[in-house]
Amino acid sequence: MSDAAVRGRFVWHELMTTDPEAAAAFYTRVVGWTTQAWQQNPSYSMFVAKGVPMAGLMMLPEDAKAMGAPPSWLTYIGTPDVDQTARLAAALGGAVVKEPTDIPSVGRFAVIADPQGAVFAAFTPAQGPVGDGKPTLGDFSWHELATTDSQAAFAFYERLFGWERTGSMDMGPGLGTYQMYGRGGVAMGGMYDKPASMSAPSHWLPYAMVADSKQAAETVRRLGGQVWNGPMEVPGGDWIAMCLDPHGVRFAVHSLKSAARQEPAAAPKKTAKSKTKPKAKAKRRAKAKPKAKAKPKAKAARKPVRKKTAKLRKVSRAKAGRKKTARGGAAKRRTARKPARKAKPARKASRRRAPAKSRARKGAGAKRRRR
């Protein structure tokens, strides 16, 4: 397989605990996994999400107990040659806790402690990794290293797996810098110097992707675990919670920004309601349209009334005509009864024009005045 396909990629996670049955009941409720037995070894179970194996579950080995190892999550990091990686890790100041060992038909692995004491597994799979590496629900989406010297730790892992710095941020007074790392420009996790208040030794903390970190944290408390940091929003809008399972194993949950807004069940309902409001308005508008169309019907209903009014007008006009005719007849009768008045021609003639003799006299008088 190609070096780029597997080198530095987180390829598997394994929970080693003192009570696998109780652990299975706890994590299936918190993360949403199901469990199934491994066909090659029924004592080894797998956590599954949508039919895809995400992690392993097993009893803490006796040799690990003898070394004082507590129950914990073991993170597997891919390498094209696990034997060479183990030798290089030892040369860089790390320790090989378990020599490279074959797992039939699966691959070859070695358990290594980095120079600051954080334990992980280097793994060369028999087959190439499946998928494009993008985490989905139930997968592990972030890997965080709490250590005593983050700068030295990064130099160690950079040599082993070719990781690169992808960014950093100041965590605040007294907390130092949070260094993010990844491959191909894609961030996969972060490293930081653990504060003095953290009594745990250097360790890797895997983050399981869940639908809602807040609900997952509540489930952890309800089932007897502890939430020692969070739930809280991180830069970018995602939510996380750092927890302890009932056996003291550290793990974390992570939900995306979009998923956190949805509040799995509550927010989608609100969104659905908001989407249905326009539909309700559309229904009201559809009902209102027939009312608007009903107006012409009202006008049409008035037309017969107008016709009746016209008829009544004709009738009233006819009646009025009859009355006028009757009045005219009565007036004629009254005129016929009264004697006609004779005109006074003398008066009318005097008003209209003086006789010729009087005009002559007036003219003669006017001439005498001029003289």
C-alpha positions as CSV (number, residue, x, y, z in Angstrom):
1,M,0.0,0.0,0.0
2,S,1.2,3.6,-0.6
3,D,2.8,5.6,2.2
4,A,0.4,8.5,1.8
5,A,-2.7,6.2,2.1
6,V,-2.1,5.1,5.7
7,R,0.9,7.0,7.3
8,G,-0.2,9.2,10.1
9,R,-3.9,8.3,9.8
10,F,-6.0,7.2,12.8
11,V,-7.1,3.8,11.7
12,W,-8.6,2.1,14.8
13,H,-9.5,2.6,18.5
14,E,-9.8,0.0,21.2
15,L,-11.3,0.1,24.7
16,M,-9.5,-2.1,27.2
17,T,-11.5,-2.3,30.4
18,T,-12.2,-4.5,33.4
19,D,-15.9,-4.9,32.6
20,P,-16.6,-5.1,28.8
21,E,-20.3,-5.9,29.3
22,A,-21.0,-2.8,31.4
23,A,-18.8,-0.7,29.1
24,A,-20.8,-1.9,26.1
25,A,-24.1,-0.8,27.8
26,F,-22.6,2.6,28.7
27,Y,-21.1,3.6,25.3
28,T,-24.0,2.4,23.2
29,R,-26.3,4.7,25.2
30,V,-23.8,7.7,25.1
31,V,-22.5,7.5,21.5
32,G,-25.3,5.6,19.8
33,W,-23.2,2.5,18.8
34,T,-24.3,-1.0,18.6
35,T,-22.1,-4.0,19.4
36,Q,-21.3,-7.2,17.6
37,A,-18.8,-10.0,18.3
38,W,-15.8,-10.4,16.1
39,Q,-16.0,-13.6,14.0
40,Q,-12.4,-14.5,14.5
41,N,-12.6,-14.2,18.3
42,P,-16.0,-13.9,20.0
43,S,-14.4,-12.6,23.2
44,Y,-13.5,-9.5,21.2
45,S,-16.5,-7.2,20.5
46,M,-16.8,-4.2,18.1
47,F,-18.6,-1.0,18.4
48,V,-20.6,-0.5,15.1
49,A,-22.3,2.6,13.6
50,K,-24.6,2.1,10.6
51,G,-23.0,-1.4,9.9
52,V,-19.5,0.0,10.0
53,P,-17.0,-1.1,12.7
54,M,-15.7,1.9,14.6
55,A,-13.8,0.6,17.6
56,G,-12.9,-2.6,19.5
57,L,-13.9,-3.6,23.0
58,M,-11.9,-6.2,25.1
59,M,-10.9,-7.2,28.6
60,L,-7.8,-5.4,29.8
61,P,-4.9,-7.9,29.2
62,E,-3.2,-9.5,32.1
63,D,0.2,-8.4,31.0
64,A,-1.1,-4.8,30.9
65,K,-2.6,-5.2,34.4
66,A,0.8,-6.6,35.6
67,M,2.5,-3.4,34.3
68,G,-0.1,-1.3,36.2
69,A,-1.9,-0.1,33.1
70,P,-5.4,1.3,34.0
71,P,-8.5,0.8,31.8
72,S,-8.1,3.1,28.8
73,W,-8.7,3.8,25.1
74,L,-5.9,2.8,22.9
75,T,-5.5,4.8,19.6
76,Y,-4.0,3.1,16.5
77,I,-2.0,5.3,14.1
78,G,-1.2,3.9,10.6
79,T,2.2,3.3,9.2
80,P,3.4,1.5,6.2
81,D,6.0,-0.4,8.2
82,V,5.3,-0.9,11.9
83,D,8.7,-2.6,12.6
84,Q,10.6,0.4,11.3
85,T,8.3,2.8,13.1
86,A,8.9,1.0,16.4
87,R,12.7,1.2,15.9
88,L,12.5,4.9,15.1
89,A,10.3,5.6,18.1
90,A,12.9,4.0,20.4
91,A,15.6,6.0,18.7
92,L,13.7,9.2,19.3
93,G,13.4,8.6,23.1
94,G,10.1,6.6,23.1
95,A,9.6,3.1,24.5
96,V,8.2,0.0,22.8
97,V,5.7,-1.4,25.3
98,K,4.6,-4.4,23.1
99,E,6.9,-5.6,20.2
100,P,5.4,-5.7,16.7
101,T,2.9,-8.6,16.6
102,D,0.8,-10.0,13.8
103,I,-3.0,-10.2,13.9
104,P,-4.0,-12.9,11.3
105,S,-5.7,-11.4,8.2
106,V,-5.9,-8.0,10.0
107,G,-2.4,-6.5,10.1
108,R,0.6,-6.0,12.4
109,F,0.8,-3.6,15.4
110,A,3.1,-2.5,18.2
111,V,2.3,-0.6,21.4
112,I,4.6,2.4,21.9
113,A,5.0,5.1,24.6
114,D,6.2,8.5,23.4
115,P,9.0,10.3,25.3
116,Q,6.5,12.0,27.6
117,G,4.7,8.7,28.5
118,A,1.6,8.9,26.3
119,V,0.7,5.4,25.0
120,F,-0.5,4.6,21.4
121,A,-0.3,1.8,18.9
122,A,1.4,1.9,15.5
123,F,-0.5,-0.3,13.0
124,T,0.1,-1.6,9.5
125,P,-3.2,-2.9,8.1
126,A,-3.2,-6.0,5.9
127,Q,-5.6,-4.0,3.6
128,G,-5.7,-0.4,2.8
129,P,-7.9,1.9,4.9
130,V,-11.6,2.1,3.9
131,G,-13.2,5.5,3.1
132,D,-11.8,9.0,2.7
133,G,-11.0,9.6,6.4
134,K,-13.8,12.1,6.8
135,P,-15.5,11.4,10.2
136,T,-19.3,10.7,10.4
137,L,-21.6,10.1,13.3
138,G,-20.2,7.4,15.5
139,D,-16.7,7.8,14.2
140,F,-13.7,9.5,16.0
141,S,-13.4,13.0,14.7
142,W,-10.6,14.5,16.9
143,H,-7.5,13.3,18.7
144,E,-6.0,15.3,21.5
145,L,-2.7,14.8,23.3
146,A,-2.3,16.2,26.8
147,T,1.4,16.1,27.6
148,T,4.2,17.6,29.6
149,D,6.0,19.0,26.6
150,S,3.9,19.7,23.5
151,Q,6.8,21.0,21.5
152,A,8.9,18.0,22.0
153,A,5.9,15.7,21.5
154,F,5.1,17.3,18.1
155,A,8.7,16.8,16.9
156,F,8.5,13.1,17.9
157,Y,5.2,12.5,16.0
158,E,6.3,14.6,13.1
159,R,9.3,12.2,12.5
160,L,7.1,9.1,13.0
161,F,4.1,10.0,11.0
162,G,4.8,13.1,8.9
163,W,2.3,15.3,10.7
164,E,2.4,19.0,10.0
165,R,1.3,22.1,12.0
166,T,-2.1,23.4,10.9
167,G,-2.6,26.2,13.3
168,S,-2.4,27.2,17.0
169,M,-4.2,29.3,19.5
170,D,-3.6,30.8,22.9
171,M,-5.7,29.1,25.6
172,G,-5.5,31.9,28.0
173,P,-3.3,33.0,31.0
174,G,-1.3,30.1,32.4
175,L,-2.7,27.6,30.0
176,G,-0.2,28.0,27.1
177,T,-0.7,27.3,23.4
178,Y,-2.9,24.7,21.8
179,Q,-1.0,23.3,18.8
180,M,-3.1,21.8,16.0
181,Y,-1.7,19.2,13.7
182,G,-2.8,17.2,10.6
183,R,-1.9,15.8,7.2
184,G,-2.5,17.2,3.8
185,G,-3.6,20.6,5.3
186,V,-6.5,18.9,7.2
187,A,-6.5,19.2,11.0
188,M,-6.9,16.0,12.9
189,G,-6.3,17.0,16.5
190,G,-4.3,19.1,18.9
191,M,-1.6,19.0,21.5
192,Y,-1.1,21.1,24.7
193,D,0.8,21.2,27.9
194,K,-1.4,19.8,30.6
195,P,-1.9,22.1,33.6
196,A,-0.6,21.3,37.0
197,S,-4.2,20.7,38.1
198,M,-4.5,17.7,35.8
199,S,-3.3,14.7,37.9
200,A,-3.5,12.2,35.0
201,P,-0.3,11.3,33.2
202,S,0.3,12.2,29.5
203,H,-2.4,10.6,27.5
204,W,-4.3,10.5,24.2
205,L,-7.9,11.6,24.3
206,P,-10.2,10.4,21.4
207,Y,-13.3,12.4,20.5
208,A,-16.4,10.4,19.3
209,M,-18.7,12.3,17.0
210,V,-22.3,12.4,18.4
211,A,-25.5,14.2,17.3
212,D,-25.5,16.5,20.4
213,S,-22.7,16.9,23.0
214,K,-25.1,18.3,25.6
215,Q,-27.4,15.3,25.5
216,A,-24.4,12.9,25.5
217,A,-23.0,14.6,28.6
218,E,-26.4,14.3,30.4
219,T,-26.4,10.6,29.5
220,V,-22.9,10.2,30.9
221,R,-24.0,11.6,34.2
222,R,-27.2,9.6,34.3
223,L,-25.3,6.3,33.7
224,G,-22.8,6.9,36.4
225,G,-20.0,8.6,34.5
226,Q,-18.5,12.1,35.0
227,V,-18.2,15.2,32.9
228,W,-14.9,16.9,33.9
229,N,-15.0,19.6,31.3
230,G,-17.9,21.0,29.3
231,P,-20.2,20.8,27.5
232,M,-18.7,23.9,25.9
233,E,-18.6,25.6,22.6
234,V,-15.1,25.7,20.9
235,P,-13.8,28.1,18.3
236,G,-15.7,27.5,15.1
237,G,-19.0,26.8,16.8
238,D,-18.7,23.0,17.5
239,W,-19.5,21.6,20.9
240,I,-17.4,19.2,23.0
241,A,-17.6,17.5,26.5
242,M,-14.7,15.7,28.2
243,C,-15.9,12.7,30.3
244,L,-15.0,9.7,32.4
245,D,-16.9,6.5,32.0
246,P,-18.0,4.6,35.2
247,H,-14.6,2.7,35.2
248,G,-12.5,6.0,35.1
249,V,-11.7,5.8,31.4
250,R,-11.2,9.2,29.7
251,F,-13.0,10.0,26.5
252,A,-14.7,13.0,24.8
253,V,-17.6,13.6,22.6
254,H,-17.9,16.1,19.7
255,S,-20.8,17.5,17.8
256,L,-20.7,19.7,14.8
257,K,-21.9,23.3,14.7
258,S,-25.0,22.5,12.6
259,A,-25.9,19.5,14.7
260,A,-25.6,21.5,17.9
261,R,-28.0,24.1,16.6
262,Q,-30.6,21.5,15.8
263,E,-30.7,20.2,19.4
264,P,-31.4,16.9,17.7
265,A,-35.2,16.7,18.2
266,A,-36.2,20.1,19.4
267,A,-34.7,22.4,16.7
268,P,-35.9,20.4,13.7
269,K,-39.5,20.7,15.0
270,K,-39.1,24.5,15.2
271,T,-37.7,24.5,11.7
272,A,-40.6,22.4,10.5
273,K,-43.1,24.7,12.1
274,S,-41.5,27.7,10.5
275,K,-41.6,26.0,7.1
276,T,-45.3,25.2,7.5
277,K,-46.3,28.8,8.2
278,P,-46.0,29.9,4.6
279,K,-48.1,26.9,3.6
280,A,-50.8,28.0,6.0
281,K,-50.7,31.5,4.6
282,A,-50.9,30.0,1.1
283,K,-54.1,28.2,2.2
284,R,-55.6,31.4,3.5
285,R,-54.8,33.2,0.3
286,A,-56.3,30.4,-1.7
287,K,-59.5,30.7,0.4
288,A,-59.4,34.4,0.0
289,K,-59.3,34.3,-3.8
290,P,-62.9,32.9,-4.2
291,K,-64.1,35.7,-2.0
292,A,-62.5,38.2,-4.4
293,K,-64.1,36.4,-7.3
294,A,-67.5,36.6,-5.6
295,K,-67.7,40.3,-6.1
296,P,-68.7,40.1,-9.8
297,K,-71.4,37.6,-8.8
298,A,-72.8,40.3,-6.5
299,K,-72.8,42.8,-9.4
300,A,-74.5,40.3,-11.6
301,A,-77.1,39.9,-8.9
302,R,-77.8,43.6,-9.0
303,K,-78.4,43.7,-12.7
304,P,-82.0,42.3,-12.4
305,V,-82.6,45.0,-9.8
306,R,-81.5,47.6,-12.3
307,K,-83.9,46.2,-14.9
308,K,-86.7,46.3,-12.5
309,T,-85.8,49.9,-11.6
310,A,-85.8,50.8,-15.3
311,K,-89.3,49.3,-15.7
312,L,-90.5,51.2,-12.6
313,R,-89.0,54.3,-14.1
314,K,-91.0,53.7,-17.3
315,V,-94.1,53.1,-15.3
316,S,-93.5,56.3,-13.3
317,R,-92.8,58.3,-16.4
318,A,-96.0,57.0,-17.9
319,K,-97.9,57.9,-14.8
320,A,-96.2,61.3,-14.8
321,G,-97.2,61.8,-18.4
322,R,-100.8,60.9,-17.6
323,K,-100.8,63.3,-14.7
324,K,-99.4,66.1,-17.0
325,T,-102.0,65.2,-19.6
326,A,-104.7,65.3,-17.0
327,R,-103.3,68.6,-15.7
328,G,-103.2,70.0,-19.3
329,G,-106.7,69.0,-19.8
330,A,-107.8,70.6,-16.6
331,A,-105.8,73.8,-17.5
332,K,-107.6,73.9,-20.9
333,R,-110.9,73.5,-19.2
334,R,-110.1,76.3,-16.8
335,T,-108.9,78.5,-19.7
336,A,-112.1,77.8,-21.6
337,R,-114.2,78.8,-18.7
338,K,-112.4,82.2,-18.2
339,P,-113.2,85.0,-20.7
340,A,-110.2,86.1,-22.7
341,R,-108.7,89.4,-21.8
342,K,-108.8,92.1,-24.5
343,A,-105.6,93.9,-25.3
344,K,-105.4,97.6,-24.9
345,P,-104.1,98.9,-28.2
346,A,-104.1,102.6,-27.3
347,R,-101.8,102.1,-24.4
348,K,-99.6,99.7,-26.2
349,A,-99.3,102.1,-29.2
350,S,-98.4,105.1,-27.0
351,R,-95.6,103.1,-25.3
352,R,-94.2,101.8,-28.5
353,R,-94.2,105.0,-30.7
354,A,-95.5,108.6,-30.5
355,P,-97.8,109.9,-33.2
356,A,-96.3,111.8,-36.1
357,K,-97.9,115.1,-35.0
358,S,-96.3,115.0,-31.5
359,R,-93.0,114.2,-33.0
360,A,-93.2,117.2,-35.3
361,R,-94.0,119.4,-32.4
362,K,-91.1,118.1,-30.4
363,G,-88.8,118.8,-33.3
364,A,-90.0,122.4,-33.7
365,G,-89.5,123.0,-30.0
366,A,-85.9,121.7,-30.2
367,K,-85.2,124.1,-33.0
368,R,-86.4,127.1,-31.0
369,R,-84.1,126.2,-28.1
370,R,-81.1,126.1,-30.3
371,R,-81.9,129.6,-31.5
